[in-house]
Amino acid sequence: MGSFTNESVKLIDTFIDSIWLEKGLSKNTLGAYRQDILSFSIWINESNKTLTDVNKSHVLDYLAFRLKQGYSSKSTARFLSSLRSFYSYLSFNSVIQDNPILHIENPKIGRPLPKSISEEDVVILINSPDINNPIGLRDRAMLELIYACGLRISELIDLDLIDINFRQGVVQVLGKGQKERLVPLGQEAMDWLDKYILQGRNNFLKGQKNSPKLFLSNRGVAMSRQAFWYRIKFYARKSGVDNSLSPHTLRHAFATHLLNHGADLRTIQLLLGHSSLSTTQIYTEIAHHRMQEIHKKHHPRG
């Protein structure tokens, strides 16, 4: 353990000081780097090796050890990033001749599939608000709109009255990067928006001057993200639909259901306001998983 204490810790700390000066990394990031390399150093020291004795086989053996310990691919990728920076530093400063991690690739990290819900559950959720009062009427219109147009929650609550064009049946949305797009409303969404604007919206103004915002809170100002998130959770519990869903779940449902009914990715990309088609392609994975589930459940040899 003497070699570990006297050589390895000093080497690690020198490296940490160097990248702090060079890259200005945060305290948490530096701590993560140090912990990753320290853990590897402790493990390698059990074989009477130091960090400068390491070769590719040692790194691969440690990765196998991590796998048995149940570390995730994401955690292992971060560890390799720490080790790669460390050994690049040692190599650049001629502390070692051969970089043991030079030809070791990061594990592939699968992108988590966005959470979605079935079309049946969407209908149950949207039908949950009590439309006999202004709050329920507003919430019904918001749920209809976010699902009909696949809006982000920020896009929904930022809408002004003038952004809704009933004559053309579209909504003008200001998305990420201040990019504008036109999204079709659909008849159901238009009908509920019309009812909310004519029968419910004025109740939220409470004698104040009119607001340009489409959806208003009880204080007569624009709804907040937190307020609408809370309303979604409330209706999820009330309807018995999965209460872990969020406003973004309805955006994912919009894209998934369009794809299931034959829409092409390019159209979905435009409707969602994605700048890259690769961002939209994850919905093909959702559709693929859904088709597998249907086949397994309903096919006689599934």
N, C-alpha and C positions, 0 to 999 in steps of 0.2 A: 504493500500500500504506500510505501515511501515514495516510489517513483510517481505514483498517481498524485500524491499531495504536492510534491515539490516541482514536478515538471508539467503535468497536464493542466492543473488549475492555473498556473502562471501563464501557460500558452493560451488557454481559453480566455482568460481575462485580458491578455494583450490583444487578442483578436477582437473581443467585445469593445475595447477602447478604440481600436482602429476603425471599426465600422460605425461607431458612434460619431467619431470625428468626421468620417468620410460621407456618411449618408444621413446623419442626424435622425436616426431611428428613435421611436418612442421607447420609454422605459419598459413597457409591457413587451414590445417586440424584442428588445435586447434580452429581457429576462427569459423569453421563450427560446431564443437562440442558445443562451447559456445553458438552460436546463436540458435541451436536446443533446447538446454536445457533451455535457457533464454525465448524463445518463449513459451515453455510448462509451464514454471514457471509463466509467465504473465497470461496465460490462466487459470491456476489452481488457481491463486490468486484471480480471479474474483469470485470464489466460497468460498473465505475466507479460502483457504487451502494453505499450504506451500508444498514444495517439499518432506518433510519428512512425510507428512500426506497422501501421494498418495497410492491408492490401484489399483488393476488390472482394476476395473471398470472405474476409472478416465482415465487411459491410453487408454482404448477402446473407451471411450467417445471422447477423443481428436482425436483419429484416425478417428472416424466418422466425426468429425468436419473438419479435413483435407480433407477427401473425398469430403465433400460438397463444400469445397473451391477449389476443382479441382487439388489438388496435385497429382503428378504422383506416381506410385508404386515405382519407383526408388528413388524418393525424400523421400517417407515414409520409405523405407527400410533404407536409410541413417539416418533418424531421429531416428528410432528404434535402430540402431547401437549406436548412440550417447547416447540415454537414457539407453541402456543396459549396456554400459561401466560405466555410471554415477552411476546407482543403484547398480551395482556390487561393485563399489568402496565404496559406503555408507554401503552396507551390510558387506563387508570385514572389514571395520573400525568400525563396530557395531554402526553406526549412526542410522540405522533402523534395525528392526528385520526381517521383511518379504520383499523380493524383489518383487515389483509389476509387474515387466516385465518378470519374470522368465519363465512363460509358454505362452508368447505371441510370435507367429511365425511371421517372416517377410512375407510381401506379395510376391506372386509369380511374378517374373519379366520375362515376355516373351522375348525371344531373338529376336531382330529385324531380319527380313528376309533380306538376302543380296539382293541388287538390281541386277536384271537381265534384259535382253532384249530378244525379240523374235528372232527366227532364221532368219526371213525375215529382221529384222532391222540389224542383224549382217552382212548379205550379202550386204545390202545397204551401211553400214558403211565401210566395207572392200573394196568395189568397188569405194570409194570416191577419193582416191589419184590419181593424174595425173601421170600415169606411163610413160609418155613421157619425164620425167626429172628425174635425179638421186634421188632427195629428195622424189618424189612421189614413185619411185621404192623401195627405202629403207622403206618408211612408209608402203607401201603395204605389203612388206615382214614381217615387224614387227607386223602388225595387223593380218596377216595370222598365224604367229607363236604363238602369245600370245593366240589366240583363239583356234588354233589346238591343243595346248599342255596344256592350262590352267595354264600358267606361272604367277607367281607374277612379278610385274614390275621390281623389283630388280633382279630377276632371268633372265629376258629378257635382260636387259642392261648389265649384267655381262658376258654374253655368249662370248666365244672366238670362232674363226673360227674352231679350232680343236674339239670343242664340238659337231659339226654337223657331223653325219655319214650318208652320202647319200647312201652308199652301203647297210647298214642295215636299213636305214630309221628311225633313232632315234636321239634324242638330249640328251646329258648328261647334267643334270641340278644340280647345287649346291644350295640346298635349305637351310631352316632354320636349325640352329645347325650344319652347314657344312655337312649336309647329302646329299649324291649324289643319284640321281635316273635317270633311263632311261625312256624317254617318246617317244612314236611313233609320227612321224612327220605328216604323211598323205601326199598324193600325191600333193594336192594343195599347201601346205606349202613348200614342197620340190621344186616344180616348181618355185615358186616366190623367194625362197631363192637362187636358182641357177641363176635366171635372175639378181637378185640384186648383187650377188657376181661377176658374169661375166661382167655385163654391167653398174653397178652403183657404186659399192663400191670404186673403184680406184679414182673416181672423188672427194672423200672426203679427200684423202691423201694429195693432193696439193703439190706433190713433196717431202713430208716428208718420213721418214723411215716407213716401213709398221708397222701397229699396229696389235696386236693379237686379238683385240676386233672385234666381228662380226658386230655390228652396230655402225657407226661413225657419229659424228656431223660434221658441216661445218668446224670445227677447226682440224679435223683429229683425235680427241680423242673420247673415248666412249661417247655415248649418256647419258645424265643425266636423272634422274627420272622426274625432272621438265620439261625438254624439251619434253619428250615423252608424259607426261600428257597434255602439251600444244597442241601437235599435235592431240591427241585424241579429245580434246575440239574443235579444228579447224574443224576436219572432222565431228564431231557430228553436228556442226552448218551448215556446208556446205551441208550435206546430209539430214538435217531435222530430224535426229534421236534425241532422247531425249538428250539435251545438258548437263544434270546433270550427265551423265555417266562418268566413270573414267576407267583407265586401269584395275582396279580390277573388274569392271563390266563384262569384257570379260572373266575373270577367272571364275566368277560365272556362266556366260552363258555357258561356256564350260561344267561345272559340271551338270548344270540343263538340258541341251540338251542331254547329254549322258544318264542321268537318264530317261528322257522322251522317249528315244529310246531303253530302256531296259537294260542298263548297271547296274551291281550290285554295291552296295555301297563299297564293299571291293576293287573292281577294281578302282573306282573313288578315293578312299582314297589313293591308291598307286600312281595314276597318279598325284594327287594334292600335294602329299608329306605331307599329314596330319599324325601326329604321333598317333592320336587317332581317332577311328571310330566315336566317339560321335561328333567330329568336323564336320565330313562329313554328319552326319545324318540330319543336318538342310536343306539339299537339298531335302530331302523327303517332308519337309513342303512346299517348293517352288513348287515341282511337284504336291502336293496335292492341293494347292491353284490354280495352273494352270488348273488342271483337273476340279475343281469346276467351274472355269470361263468358260471353254469350254462347260461343261454340261449345265450351266445356259443359255449360248448364243445359243447353237445349239439343245438342246433337246426340243421336243414339250411341255413337261411339266416341263421344267427347271425353 
